[in-house]
Amino acid sequence: MEYPTWAEIDITALKSNVRRTRGIVGKDIKILLTIKADAYGHGSRFVARAAVSAGVDVLGVATLHEGIELRNADVRVPIVILSPSLKSEIHEILEHGLIPTVSDMAFAKALSATAERFSHPAKIHVEVDTGMTRGGVNAEEAYDFLRAVAALGAVEVEGVYTHFPATYSEDREFTMGQVEAFKGLLDRLGADGITFPLVHTANSAAIVEYDSSHLNMVRPGGMIYGMLPREDIDGKGIKPVMSLKSRVVNVKTARSGSTVSYGRTHRLEKDTRVASVAVGYGHGLSRALSDRGSFLVRGKRVPIIGRVTMDVTLIDTSSVDVEVGDEVVIFGKQGGSEISVYEVAAACQTIPYEVTCGIGKRVPRVYIEDGKILGAMTLIGERLPRQQICL
């Protein structure tokens, strides 16, 4: 079947990005792929399988249910929950073999007590706050906290990490200070004979900009999906993974003086061929693109006119011989032209990650590798090529 609006996920590019990341950090450093928020909007089930087959060692999610979704998809590599969990979630965390982040002693003790009934220790990671001021144990309290948690009977501190807030800025001194503070904590604990199998700090930008932050595991997110927070950061050859596409569903001639879409914010100055495209803010297209963004149709840029609506966006196709059913590219390539996700993000005054994370569940994700369709994930479940996915 055809889809009115869909996101194409290039699995070939995704695997290439995993290999490039491996080339940067080396074969001895583990890779934890941050796959939260449905793999930054790319679809966690297919992405997890592809990433693991390409050499990712560990997956990182934000919530219990994101972890359970991957387990239900038969993903068996270690999965770390990178955000704090509730005590009420402990039983399911252990039942599904997930690894929580712990930064609260009451949670750690409750976890240890529950793990005793599961007859094996609960692996955990501890986040140390060295400057993000979002979560984790305060750096000045981390030494005592880690010693106390390590002494609990049914808890194994598998990993310790910190989070960088400014690797994409020019303030290198702040990030280097975080690295030094974190390493200083590890050295102090090591002098007491307390070490941890996994230590990790480096997000995508740090992987390419701060070699000293790699330690023995890195935590890429956006770079595996072909994005970095800023376009001017050297991505070391990473490739875009997602393209967002739609179709023309109506074409009409509107007379000069007509107004377009809600609020009548756009008035036509001449007779105009107006095409309706089957994408709107209900799909995740930002309303900020109203009267300012562009789409690609038949390899040419055409302007958005009027306000983006929930289900449809209008474009001026006077310069293009367009027909109902034509493919429209919101971001991606068509012919010799391209609209990047960075361009869309800039027009919306945000970052690329928000653009892809914002694409809703009503938009099917179609997975393509080496030019062949592997399958799709839709609102009604997973579809395979034999179920007639057509683009």
LODRENRO-774041 format. One line per field, with one value per residue: x, y, z of N, C-alpha, C in turn; residue number from 1. Coordinates in steps of 0.05 Angstrom, whole numbers, plus 32768, in hexadecimal, padded with zeros to 4 digits. Example, Ala and Ser with C-alpha at 12.3 -4.5 7.8 and 13.67 -1.06 7.14 Angstrom:
n_X: 8108/8101;
n_Y: 7F8E/7FD3;
n_Z: 809C/808E;
ca_X: 80F6/8111;
ca_Y: 7FA6/7FEB;
ca_Z: 809C/808F;
c_X: 8108/8102;
c_Y: 7FBE/8001;
c_Z: 809C/809D;
k: 1/2;
END
This chain:
n_X: 8011/8006/801E/8002/8022/8064/809E/80DE/810F/8151/8173/81A4/81C3/81C0/81DB/820D/821A/821F/824D/8272/8273/828A/82BB/82D0/82D4/82EE/82FC/82FA/82D9/8299/8258/821F/81E2/81B7/8174/8145/8103/80E8/8114/8128/80FD/8102/80F1/80F3/80F5/8105/8134/8152/815D/817B/81A6/81BF/81CF/81F6/821D/8215/8218/81FA/81BA/8197/8161/812A/80FF/80DA/80B2/80C4/80F1/80D8/80BB/80E5/80F9/80CC/80CF/80F5/8129/8167/8197/81BC/8194/8190/816D/816C/8156/813A/8117/80D8/80C8/809D/80A4/80CC/80C7/80B6/80E2/810B/80F4/80F4/8129/8145/8170/8174/817F/819B/8194/8185/8182/8158/813B/8163/8169/8136/8136/8160/8149/811E/8139/8151/812A/8128/8152/8183/81B6/81A4/81B6/81CF/81D4/81F5/81E9/8211/820E/822F/8228/81FC/81CD/819C/818D/81A3/81D7/81F2/8233/8256/8241/8245/826F/8268/8234/823A/825C/823A/820F/822A/8233/8203/81DE/81C3/81CB/81EE/821D/8223/822F/8247/8238/8239/821A/821D/820F/8220/823F/8238/8241/826C/8287/82B6/82D4/82B1/829C/82CB/82D9/82B0/82BE/82EF/82E0/82BF/82E1/8305/82E5/82DD/8313/831C/82F8/830C/833D/832C/8320/82F1/82D3/82B5/8292/8280/8288/8271/826A/8267/823E/8220/8237/8265/8280/8296/82B2/82CD/82FD/8313/82E8/82D4/82DD/82CA/829B/826D/8237/8212/81DE/81BE/81E5/81E7/81B7/81C2/81C6/81DB/81DD/81EA/81F2/8225/824A/827E/826B/8288/827C/824A/8208/81C8/818D/8155/811F/80E9/80AA/8072/8032/8013/7FD0/7FA6/7F99/7F8F/7F79/7F7F/7F62/7F7C/7F82/7F68/7F66/7F8E/7F8A/7F83/7F73/7F7D/7FAE/7FCE/7FCC/7FBE/7FE1/7FDD/7FBE/7FC2/7FDF/7FCC/7FE1/7FCC/7FEC/7FF5/8004/800D/800A/7FF7/8012/8043/805D/8078/8052/806B/8081/805D/804E/8084/80A6/80C0/80B2/80C7/80B6/80B3/80E9/80F1/80F2/80B9/808E/8071/8030/8005/7FE9/8003/7FDB/7FB6/7FB4/7FC1/7FEB/7FF5/8010/8031/802F/8037/8063/806F/805E/8031/8011/7FD9/7FED/8023/8065/807B/80B0/80BF/80EC/812B/8144/8137/8138/816A/8169/8167/814B/8160/815C/8172/8169/8131/812C/8146/8123/80F9/810D/8128/8147/8163/8156/8125/8103/8102/80F2/80C0/809E/8063/8040/801A/8033/804D/808A/80B8/80E5/8123/8156/8191/8174/8147/8107/80FF/80D5/809E/8088/804B/800F/7FED/800D/8047/805C/806C/8096/8079/8046/8039/8053/8058/807C;
n_Y: 7FE8/802F/8069/80A6/80CA/80C1/80AA/809E/8070/8067/8030/801E/804D/8056/8029/8033/8062/804E/802E/8057/8073/804C/804A/807B/8078/8049/8001/7FEB/8007/8009/8013/8035/803D/8073/806B/8080/80A0/8088/8079/80AD/80BB/809A/8066/8034/7FFC/7FE5/8002/7FF3/7FBD/7FC1/7FE1/7FC3/7F97/7FB1/7FBB/7FD6/7FD6/7FDE/7FF6/8034/804D/8078/806E/803D/8021/8029/8008/7FD6/7FD1/7FC8/7F97/7F78/7F76/7F52/7F62/7F59/7F6D/7F91/7FC2/8003/802D/806F/809A/80AF/807D/8067/804E/802B/8013/7FEE/7FB5/7FA6/7FB9/7F96/7F66/7F68/7F6A/7F9B/7FD4/8002/8049/8065/8094/80A0/808F/8076/805E/803B/8018/8001/7FE8/7FC3/7FA3/7F8C/7F72/7F49/7F23/7F11/7EF2/7F00/7F33/7F78/7F9C/7FDE/8022/805E/80A2/80DB/811D/814E/8180/8186/818D/8174/813E/8105/80F7/812A/8143/814C/812A/80F9/80D4/80BE/80AA/8083/805F/804D/8036/800E/7FEC/7FD3/7F97/7F7C/7F97/7FAA/7FD6/7FE4/800C/8050/8094/80D5/8112/813E/8183/81A8/819B/81A8/81DD/8217/8218/81FA/81F4/81EC/81B8/8199/81A0/8183/814F/8148/814C/811F/80F5/80FC/80ED/80B6/80A5/80AE/808A/805C/8059/8046/8013/800C/8001/8006/7FE1/7FFD/803E/807D/80B8/80D4/80F3/80FB/812B/8130/8102/810D/813C/813B/8116/8104/80F7/80C6/8096/8054/8048/8065/8092/809B/80BE/80E4/80E5/80B1/80B0/80D2/8108/8144/8172/81A4/81BB/81CA/81AD/817F/8144/8117/80FA/80E3/80CC/80E4/80C5/80C4/80D6/8100/80FA/8109/810D/812D/813D/815A/8189/81CB/8206/8245/8285/82C7/82F0/82CE/82AF/8286/824B/8241/827A/829D/82B2/82B6/82D6/82CE/82EA/82E3/82B9/8276/8236/820B/81D9/81A3/8182/8144/814B/8164/8189/8162/8136/8142/816B/81AA/81E3/8212/8216/822E/8256/825F/8233/8201/81CE/8195/8187/815F/8167/819D/81D8/81EE/8220/821F/8234/825D/8247/820D/81D5/81A4/8173/817D/81A1/81DC/81EC/8216/8207/821D/8221/81EE/81B3/8192/8157/8132/8103/8108/8103/8124/8145/8152/8155/8141/8120/812E/8121/814C/816D/8183/8186/8190/8171/8193/81C5/81C8/81C6/81F6/821C/8215/8226/8202/81C3/818D/815B/8163/816A/8137/8116/8129/8116/80F5/80B9/80AC/80AE/8082/805C/804B/801A/8015/7FF2/7FF0/7FFF/7FDE/7FD0/7FC2/7FBE/7FDB/8007/8013/8035/800B/7FE1/7FB6/7FB1/7F88/7F7F/7F5C/7F6B/7F91/7FC7/8003/8038;
n_Z: 8000/7FF7/801B/8034/8050/8067/8089/8073/8085/8083/8086/8075/8078/80AF/80C5/80B0/80CB/80FF/80F7/80EA/811A/813A/8122/8132/816A/8175/8179/81AC/81CD/81E8/81CA/81DC/81C3/81C3/81C4/81D0/81D2/81A7/8186/8179/8159/812E/8132/815E/815F/812B/8125/8151/8147/8117/8127/814F/8131/8114/8138/8169/81AF/81DE/81F2/81FD/8220/8234/8255/827B/825C/8228/8229/8232/8203/81DE/81F2/81E8/81B2/81AA/81B4/81CF/81E4/8218/823A/824E/827A/8276/8290/82D0/82F6/8313/8355/8352/8321/8325/8328/82F4/82D7/82E7/82D9/82A1/8296/8294/829D/82CE/82D7/8310/8343/8375/83B8/83D3/83AA/8398/83C3/83C5/8394/839C/83C4/83A8/8380/839B/839F/836C/8366/834F/8348/833C/8304/82FE/82E7/82FA/82FA/82FA/830B/82EC/82DA/82B9/82D6/82D9/82E3/830A/833B/8364/8356/8381/83A7/8393/839B/83D0/83C8/839F/83B8/83E1/83C4/83A8/83D1/83DC/83E1/83B6/8387/834D/8338/82FA/82D6/82D1/82C4/82A5/828D/8256/824C/8226/81F9/81C5/81C1/81C0/81EF/8206/8233/825E/8255/8255/828A/82A2/8291/82AA/82E0/82E5/82D8/8302/832E/8322/8327/835E/8375/8360/837A/83AA/839D/8381/8347/8305/82D2/82A4/828C/8279/8252/8222/81F3/81B1/819A/81BA/81AE/817C/8186/81B7/81C8/81F8/8218/820D/822B/8241/8228/81FA/81EC/81BD/819A/8175/814A/8136/811C/80F4/8100/8121/8159/8144/8101/80F1/810D/8106/80EB/80DD/80AF/80B6/80A2/808B/80A5/80A7/807B/806F/8052/8026/8004/7FCC/7FD0/7FBC/7F89/7F73/7F51/7F6C/7F71/7F65/7F9E/7FC0/8002/802C/8052/809B/80C2/8099/808A/805E/8021/7FDD/7FA7/7F72/7F40/7F55/7F57/7F85/7FB0/7FD9/800D/802E/8066/80A8/80E6/8107/80F7/8107/80EE/80F6/810A/8107/80D5/80B5/807F/8075/806D/803F/800E/7FE7/7FA5/7F6D/7F69/7F70/7F99/7FBC/7FD9/801B/8027/804D/808D/80AC/80B4/80DD/80C0/808B/805E/8037/7FF8/7FC8/7F87/7F56/7F36/7F27/7F05/7F20/7F3A/7F57/7F87/7F80/7F9B/7FD5/7FF5/8037/8059/8042/8006/7FC1/7F7E/7F66/7F92/7FD7/8018/8056/8098/80BC/80A6/80A9/80E0/80EF/80D8/80FA/8129/814C/815E/8136/814E/8169/813F/8125/8150/8158/8131/8126/813D/8117/80E7/80BA/80C1/8092/8081/8062/8041/801E/7FF0/7FF2/800C/804F/8073/8098/80CC/80E8/80FF/8107/8110/8100/80BD/8086/804B/8028/8031/800F/800D/7FF1/7FD0;
ca_X: 8000/8014/8018/8001/8039/8074/80BB/80F0/8125/8166/8182/81C0/81D1/81C2/81F1/8226/821F/822A/8269/8282/8277/829D/82D5/82DA/82DA/82FF/82EE/82F9/82C5/827D/8245/8204/81D1/819F/815F/812D/80F0/80E4/812C/8127/80E8/8108/80E4/8107/80F7/8116/814E/8162/8167/8190/81BD/81CD/81DD/820C/8232/820E/821B/81E7/81A6/818E/8145/8123/80E8/80D5/80A3/80D6/8101/80C7/80B6/80FB/80F9/80B6/80D8/810A/8144/8173/81AF/81B6/8184/8192/815A/817D/8148/8132/80FF/80C9/80C9/8088/80AD/80E3/80C1/80B7/80FD/8119/80E6/80FB/8146/814E/8184/816C/8191/8194/81A1/8176/8188/813F/8136/8178/8163/811E/813F/816F/8137/810E/814B/8157/8115/812D/8169/819C/81B9/819A/81CA/81C6/81E7/81F2/81EF/821D/8209/8247/8223/81E2/81B9/8182/8189/81BC/81E2/8204/824E/8262/8235/8246/8282/825B/821D/8243/8266/8224/8200/823A/8232/81E9/81E1/81B7/81CE/8208/8221/8230/8239/8245/823A/8230/820D/8227/81FB/822B/8253/8233/8246/8289/8291/82C4/82DF/829D/829A/82E4/82D7/829F/82CD/8303/82D2/82B5/82F8/830F/82D4/82E4/832D/8319/82EB/831F/8351/831F/831A/82D6/82D3/829B/8297/827A/8288/826A/8263/8267/8228/8228/824A/827E/828E/82A6/82C0/82DC/8308/8319/82D0/82CA/82DE/82C8/8282/8262/821A/8208/81C2/81B9/81F8/81DF/81A1/81CB/81C1/81E8/81CE/81EF/81FC/8241/825C/8288/825F/8299/8271/8230/81F5/81AC/817F/8138/8113/80CC/809E/8055/8028/7FFF/7FB5/7F93/7FA4/7F7B/7F81/7F72/7F62/7F8A/7F73/7F5F/7F76/7F96/7F8C/7F78/7F7B/7F7F/7FC7/7FDC/7FBB/7FCA/7FE4/7FD7/7FB2/7FD7/7FDA/7FD0/7FE0/7FCA/7FFF/7FE9/8014/8007/8015/7FEE/8027/805C/8068/8074/8042/807E/8088/8048/8056/80A1/80B5/80BF/80B3/80D1/80A3/80C0/8105/80F2/80E7/80A1/808A/8059/801F/7FF1/7FF0/8003/7FC3/7FBB/7FB7/7FC8/7FFA/7FF1/8028/802E/803C/8034/807C/8074/8048/802C/7FF8/7FD2/7FFD/8040/8074/8084/80C4/80C0/8109/8137/814D/8125/8147/8183/8165/8165/8144/816B/814E/817D/815A/8116/812F/814C/810A/80E7/811D/812D/815D/8158/814B/8109/80F4/80FC/80E3/80A4/808E/8050/803C/8009/8045/805C/80A7/80BE/8102/812F/8172/819C/8160/8131/80F6/8100/80BC/8095/807A/8034/7FFD/7FE0/8021/805D/8055/8083/8094/8065/802C/8036/805B/8060/8083;
ca_Y: 8000/8049/8079/80C2/80D6/80AD/80B0/8089/806C/805B/801F/801E/8064/8052/8017/8042/8074/803D/8027/806F/8078/8038/8053/8092/8072/8031/7FE7/7FE3/8017/8001/8027/8035/804E/807E/8064/808A/80AF/8078/807D/80C8/80BC/8088/804C/8027/7FDF/7FE0/800F/7FE3/7FA5/7FC9/7FEC/7FAD/7F88/7FC1/7FBB/7FE4/7FC3/7FE3/800A/8045/8058/808C/8065/8020/8016/8028/7FF0/7FBF/7FD0/7FBB/7F7B/7F6A/7F73/7F3E/7F6F/7F4B/7F7A/7FA1/7FDB/8014/8043/8086/80AE/80A3/806D/8068/8035/8019/8006/7FDD/7F99/7FA2/7FBD/7F7D/7F50/7F6A/7F6B/7FB6/7FDF/801D/805E/806A/80AC/80A4/8078/8068/804D/8026/8004/7FF3/7FD7/7FAD/7F91/7F7D/7F61/7F31/7F0F/7F07/7EE0/7F0A/7F50/7F8B/7FAE/7FF9/8038/8075/80BB/80EF/8138/815F/819A/8187/8196/8169/8126/80FA/80FE/8140/813A/814C/8115/80E0/80C1/80B0/809C/806B/804C/8041/8025/7FF7/7FDA/7FC6/7F7B/7F71/7FAB/7FAB/7FEF/7FDC/8023/806B/80A7/80F1/811D/8158/8195/81BD/8191/81B4/81F9/821E/8219/81E1/81F3/81E0/819B/818D/81A0/816C/8137/8147/8147/8104/80E3/80FF/80DD/809B/80A0/80AD/8071/8047/8057/8036/7FF9/800C/8007/8000/7FD7/8010/805B/808A/80D4/80E1/80F3/80FD/8140/812A/80ED/8118/8154/8139/80FB/80FC/80F0/80AC/8082/803A/8046/807E/8092/80AB/80BE/80F1/80DF/8098/80B6/80E5/8124/814F/818A/81BA/81B2/81D1/819A/816B/812B/8101/80EA/80D6/80D0/80E6/80AC/80C8/80E9/8102/80FE/8109/810E/8140/8130/816B/81A0/81DD/8222/8259/829F/82DD/82FC/82B9/82AB/826A/823D/824D/8295/82AD/82C1/82B8/82DE/82CA/8302/82DC/829E/8265/8219/8203/81BC/8199/816C/8135/814C/817B/8187/8148/8122/814B/8182/81C1/81F9/8228/8217/823C/826E/8264/821C/81F7/81B2/818E/8179/815B/8171/81BA/81E4/81FE/822B/821B/824C/825B/8238/81EF/81CB/818B/815D/8185/81BA/81E6/81F6/8224/81F7/822B/821D/81D1/81A4/817E/8146/8123/80EB/810D/8102/813E/8141/8166/8157/812B/8127/8128/812A/8158/8181/8179/8196/8180/8174/81AB/81DC/81C8/81CE/8213/822B/8212/822F/81EB/81B1/8176/8146/8168/8166/811A/810B/8133/8108/80E6/809D/80A7/80AE/8069/805C/8037/8014/800E/7FEB/7FEB/8003/7FCB/7FD5/7FAC/7FBD/7FF5/8007/8025/8036/7FF1/7FCC/7FB3/7FA6/7F7D/7F85/7F4C/7F77/7FA6/7FE2/8011/8054;
ca_Z: 8000/7FF8/8032/802D/805D/8073/808E/8069/8097/8073/8098/806B/8084/80CC/80CB/80A9/80E1/8115/80F1/80EC/8136/8143/8118/8141/8186/8176/817C/81C8/81DC/81E2/81C1/81E5/81B2/81CF/81B2/81DD/81C1/818F/8177/816E/8145/8117/8136/816E/815A/8114/8129/8164/8139/8104/8135/815D/811C/810A/814C/8182/81C6/81F3/81EA/8213/821E/8249/8265/827E/8246/8210/822C/822E/81E6/81D0/81FA/81DA/8196/81AC/81B6/81E7/81EF/8230/8236/8265/827D/827B/82A1/82E9/82F6/832C/8364/8348/8308/832A/8322/82D7/82CE/82EB/82C9/8285/8293/828E/82AF/82D4/82E1/832C/834F/838D/83C9/83DA/8393/8397/83D8/83BD/837E/83A7/83D2/8394/8371/83AB/8399/8351/8369/8343/834C/8328/82F9/82FC/82E0/830B/82ED/830B/8300/82EC/82CE/82AB/82EA/82D1/82F2/8314/8355/8363/8354/839C/83B7/8383/83A7/83E6/83BE/8391/83CC/83EF/83B2/83A2/83E9/83DE/83DC/839D/8372/8340/8329/82E1/82C7/82DC/82AE/82A8/8275/824D/8241/8215/81E6/81AB/81C3/81BF/820A/820A/824E/8270/8250/825E/82A7/82A9/828C/82BF/82FA/82E4/82DA/831E/833F/831D/8333/837B/837C/8358/838F/83BF/8392/8376/832A/82F8/82B7/828F/8293/8260/8252/8207/81E1/8195/8195/81C8/819F/8166/818E/81D0/81CA/8214/8225/8203/8240/8235/821A/81F1/81ED/81A7/8193/815B/8135/8129/810B/80DF/8108/8139/8162/8131/80E7/80ED/811B/80F3/80F0/80D6/809A/80BC/808C/8094/80A5/80A2/8069/8074/8038/8026/7FE8/7FC4/7FD0/7FAE/7F7A/7F69/7F4B/7F7D/7F63/7F72/7FB4/7FD3/8019/802E/806B/80B3/80C9/8081/808C/8044/800B/7FC3/7F97/7F56/7F3E/7F5F/7F59/7FA1/7FB4/7FF4/8014/8044/807E/80B8/8101/8112/80F0/8113/80E0/8107/8101/8103/80B9/80A7/806F/8075/8065/8023/8008/7FCC/7F93/7F53/7F6A/7F73/7FB2/7FBA/7FF3/802B/8029/8062/80A5/80AE/80C3/80EA/80AE/8070/805A/801C/7FEB/7FAE/7F72/7F3C/7F26/7F23/7EF9/7F35/7F38/7F6F/7F8A/7F7E/7FB4/7FE0/800A/804C/805B/8033/7FEB/7FAA/7F67/7F6F/7FA7/7FF2/802F/806D/80B1/80C9/809B/80B5/80FD/80F0/80D3/8112/8140/815E/8156/8125/815E/816F/8126/8120/8166/8157/811C/8135/8137/80FF/80CF/80B8/80BC/807E/8085/8048/8043/8003/7FDC/7FF5/8023/8063/8081/80A2/80E6/80E5/8117/810A/8114/80EE/80A3/8078/802E/801B/8035/7FF9/8013/7FD8/7FD3;
c_X: 8011/800C/8016/8018/8049/8090/80CB/8108/813A/8178/819F/81CF/81D4/81D9/820C/822D/8229/8247/827B/8287/828B/82B9/82E1/82E3/82ED/82F0/82EA/82E5/82A9/826C/8229/81F4/81B9/8188/8144/811C/80ED/80FB/812C/8113/80EC/80FB/80F7/810A/810A/8132/815F/816D/817E/81A9/81CD/81DC/81F5/8222/822D/820D/8204/81D3/819D/8173/8141/810F/80E7/80C7/80B3/80E7/80F1/80C0/80CC/80FE/80E3/80BC/80F0/8126/8150/818C/81A8/81A7/8185/817C/8169/8170/813F/8118/80F1/80CC/80B4/808F/80C2/80DE/80C3/80D2/810D/810E/80EF/8119/8151/8160/817D/8183/8188/81A3/8194/8179/816E/8138/814A/8172/814A/8125/814E/815D/8126/8120/8151/8142/8118/8145/8182/819E/81AD/81B0/81BE/81DC/81E1/81FA/81FA/8219/8222/8242/820A/81CC/819D/817B/81A4/81C3/81F4/8221/825B/8257/823A/8259/8275/8243/8226/824E/824F/8214/8210/823A/8218/81EC/81D9/81B8/81EB/820A/8231/823D/8236/8248/8233/8226/8217/8211/8205/8240/8250/8238/8265/8296/829F/82CE/82CB/829C/82B4/82E4/82C6/82AF/82E1/82F7/82C9/82CC/8305/82FF/82DA/82FF/832C/830C/82FE/8334/8347/8318/82FF/82D8/82B9/82A1/8294/827A/8284/8261/825C/824C/8232/823D/8265/828E/82A0/82B7/82D2/82E6/830C/8300/82C6/82CA/82DB/82AC/8279/8245/820E/81EA/81C0/81CC/81F2/81C8/81A8/81C7/81D4/81D9/81D2/81FA/8219/8254/8264/827D/826F/828C/8257/821B/81D9/819E/8162/8133/80F5/80BE/807F/804C/8014/7FE4/7FA0/7FA2/7F8D/7F87/7F71/7F76/7F72/7F77/7F67/7F71/7F79/7F98/7F81/7F84/7F7F/7F98/7FD5/7FC7/7FCA/7FCA/7FDF/7FC9/7FC9/7FCD/7FE1/7FCD/7FDD/7FDC/7FF5/7FFB/800E/8012/800C/8002/8041/806A/8063/8064/8053/8086/8073/8053/8074/80B1/80B2/80BE/80C0/80BB/80B0/80DB/8107/80E6/80CD/8099/8070/804A/8009/7FFB/7FF0/7FEB/7FC9/7FC2/7FC1/7FD8/7FF8/800B/8020/803D/8039/804C/8081/805B/8041/8012/7FF3/7FE2/801A/804C/807D/8099/80C4/80DD/8115/813F/8137/8132/8162/8181/8163/815C/814D/815A/8159/816F/813E/8118/8135/8133/80F7/80F5/8120/8144/8152/814B/812D/80F8/80ED/80EC/80C5/8093/807D/804D/802A/801A/8053/807A/80AC/80DD/810D/814C/817C/8186/8148/8122/80F7/80E4/80B4/8087/8064/8023/7FF0/7FF4/8036/8053/806E/8080/807E/8049/8029/803B/8065/8067/8082;
c_Y: 8019/8057/8096/80D2/80C0/80B7/8098/8088/805B/804A/801C/8035/8061/8040/8023/8054/8066/8037/803F/8076/8065/8040/806A/8089/8059/8018/7FDF/7FF2/800F/8019/8022/8048/8058/807C/806D/809A/80A2/807B/8098/80CB/80A9/806D/8039/8009/7FD9/7FEA/7FFE/7FCB/7FAC/7FD1/7FD6/7F9C/7F96/7FC4/7FCB/7FCF/7FC5/7FF7/801A/8050/806C/8081/8046/8014/8016/800F/7FD7/7FBB/7FC2/7F9D/7F6B/7F66/7F61/7F4A/7F66/7F58/7F89/7FBB/7FEB/8029/805B/809C/80A0/8093/8070/804D/8021/800B/7FF1/7FC0/7F94/7FA7/7FA3/7F66/7F50/7F6D/7F86/7FC0/7FFC/802F/8064/8083/80B3/808B/8069/8055/8036/8011/7FF4/7FDF/7FBF/7F99/7F80/7F6A/7F47/7F1B/7F04/7EF5/7EE8/7F28/7F60/7F9C/7FCA/800B/804F/808E/80CE/810A/814A/817A/819D/8193/818D/8151/811C/8104/8116/8136/8138/8136/80F9/80CB/80B0/809F/8082/8056/803E/802F/800C/7FE2/7FCB/7FA9/7F72/7F85/7FAA/7FC4/7FE8/7FF5/803D/807F/80C3/80FB/8139/816A/81A7/81B4/819D/81D2/81FE/821E/81FF/81DE/81E6/81C2/818E/818C/8189/8152/8133/8140/812A/80F0/80E5/80EE/80BF/8093/809D/8093/805A/8043/8047/801A/7FF6/8014/7FFD/7FF6/7FEB/802D/806A/80A7/80DF/80DD/80F7/8112/813B/8114/80F8/8130/8150/811C/80F1/80F3/80D4/8096/8066/8034/8062/807B/80A3/80A9/80C9/80E9/80C4/809C/80CB/8102/812A/8168/81A2/81AF/81B6/81BF/8185/814F/8113/80EF/80DC/80DE/80D3/80CB/80AF/80DC/80E9/810A/80FD/8109/8125/8132/8141/8181/81B1/81F8/8235/8274/82B3/82EA/82E8/82B8/828D/8261/824D/8269/82A8/82BE/82C5/82BF/82DC/82E4/82FD/82C1/828A/8248/8211/81E5/81B6/8181/815F/8134/8166/8178/816F/8132/812A/8162/819B/81D7/8212/822B/8226/8255/8273/824C/8216/81D9/81AE/817E/8178/8168/818F/81C3/81F3/8207/8221/8235/8248/824A/821A/81E7/81AF/8175/8163/819F/81C2/81F1/8203/8214/8203/8226/8200/81C5/818D/816F/8139/8109/80F0/810C/811F/8138/8158/816B/813D/8134/811F/8133/8135/816C/8173/818E/8186/8184/818C/81C4/81DF/81D1/81EB/8224/822A/821B/821A/81DB/819A/8160/814A/8164/8148/810E/8113/8126/80F3/80C9/8098/80A6/8093/806D/8045/8033/8009/8008/7FE3/7FEC/7FF1/7FD2/7FBD/7FA8/7FD9/7FF1/801C/8024/801A/7FDA/7FCB/7FA6/7F9E/7F81/7F75/7F58/7F90/7FC2/7FEE/802E/8062;
c_Z: 8000/8012/802A/8038/806A/8077/8084/807B/8088/8085/808F/8078/80A2/80D3/80C5/80C0/80FA/8110/80F2/8109/8142/813A/8127/815D/8189/817E/819A/81D9/81D4/81D9/81CD/81D3/81C1/81BC/81BD/81C9/81A6/817B/8169/8157/812E/811A/8144/8166/8143/8119/813C/8157/8127/8112/8143/8148/8111/811F/8165/8198/81DA/81E8/8202/820D/8235/825D/8267/8265/822C/8211/8227/8211/81D7/81D8/81EB/81BC/8194/81A9/81D0/81F1/8208/8229/8250/8264/8286/828C/82BB/82E7/8311/833A/835A/832F/830C/8321/8304/82CC/82D0/82DB/82AD/8281/828B/82A4/82B5/82DB/82FD/8336/836A/839F/83D0/83C3/8393/83AC/83D1/83A6/8389/83B5/83BE/8386/8380/83A5/837D/834F/835A/8346/8335/831E/82F8/82F0/82F2/82FB/8301/82FD/8303/82DF/82BD/82BC/82E2/82E1/82FC/8330/8352/8365/8370/83AE/83AB/8390/83BD/83DB/83B0/83A4/83DA/83DD/83AC/83B9/83EC/83D4/83C0/8386/8367/8330/8310/82D3/82D7/82C5/82B6/828D/826F/8243/822B/8202/81CB/81AB/81C0/81DA/8211/8227/8262/826E/825A/827D/82B1/82A6/82A3/82DA/82FB/82E7/82F6/8331/833C/8329/8351/8384/8376/836D/83A7/83B6/8387/8359/831E/82DB/82A1/829A/8279/8264/8237/81F8/81C5/8190/81A2/81BA/818A/816E/81A7/81D4/81E7/8223/821E/8218/8235/8228/8212/81ED/81D6/81A4/8177/8145/8127/8116/80F6/80E6/811F/8141/8150/8118/80E3/80FD/8107/80FB/80E7/80C1/80A0/80A7/8097/8092/809E/808C/806F/805A/803A/8008/7FE4/7FC3/7FC3/7FA1/7F6F/7F62/7F5D/7F71/7F74/7F87/7FC7/7FEB/801E/804B/8083/80B8/80B2/8081/8072/802E/7FF0/7FB3/7F7A/7F56/7F44/7F5F/7F76/7FA4/7FD2/7FF8/802D/805C/808D/80D4/810F/810B/80FD/8104/80F0/80FA/80FC/80E6/80A9/8099/806E/806B/8048/8023/7FED/7FBD/7F77/7F52/7F6D/7F8E/7FAC/7FD6/8001/802C/803D/807A/80A1/80BE/80CF/80D7/8092/8070/803C/8012/7FD0/7F99/7F57/7F2A/7F1F/7F17/7F0B/7F30/7F53/7F70/7F89/7F9A/7FBB/7FF6/801D/8054/8050/8017/7FD7/7F91/7F70/7F85/7FC2/8005/8047/8085/80C1/80C0/80A7/80D2/8100/80EC/80EB/812B/8155/8154/8146/8136/8164/8156/8122/8137/8165/8142/8129/812C/811F/80E5/80CE/80B4/80A9/807E/806B/804C/8027/7FEE/7FDE/800E/8036/8070/8089/80BD/80E3/80FF/811C/810C/80FE/80D4/8095/805A/8020/801E/8024/8003/7FF9/7FDD/7FB8;
k: 1/2/3/4/5/6/7/8/9/10/11/12/13/14/15/16/17/18/19/20/21/22/23/24/25/26/27/28/29/30/31/32/33/34/35/36/37/38/39/40/41/42/43/44/45/46/47/48/49/50/51/52/53/54/55/56/57/58/59/60/61/62/63/64/65/66/67/68/69/70/71/72/73/74/75/76/77/78/79/80/81/82/83/84/85/86/87/88/89/90/91/92/93/94/95/96/97/98/99/100/101/102/103/104/105/106/107/108/109/110/111/112/113/114/115/116/117/118/119/120/121/122/123/124/125/126/127/128/129/130/131/132/133/134/135/136/137/138/139/140/141/142/143/144/145/146/147/148/149/150/151/152/153/154/155/156/157/158/159/160/161/162/163/164/165/166/167/168/169/170/171/172/173/174/175/176/177/178/179/180/181/182/183/184/185/186/187/188/189/190/191/192/193/194/195/196/197/198/199/200/201/202/203/204/205/206/207/208/209/210/211/212/213/214/215/216/217/218/219/220/221/222/223/224/225/226/227/228/229/230/231/232/233/234/235/236/237/238/239/240/241/242/243/244/245/246/247/248/249/250/251/252/253/254/255/256/257/258/259/260/261/262/263/264/265/266/267/268/269/270/271/272/273/274/275/276/277/278/279/280/281/282/283/284/285/286/287/288/289/290/291/292/293/294/295/296/297/298/299/300/301/302/303/304/305/306/307/308/309/310/311/312/313/314/315/316/317/318/319/320/321/322/323/324/325/326/327/328/329/330/331/332/333/334/335/336/337/338/339/340/341/342/343/344/345/346/347/348/349/350/351/352/353/354/355/356/357/358/359/360/361/362/363/364/365/366/367/368/369/370/371/372/373/374/375/376/377/378/379/380/381/382/383/384/385/386/387/388/389/390/391;
END
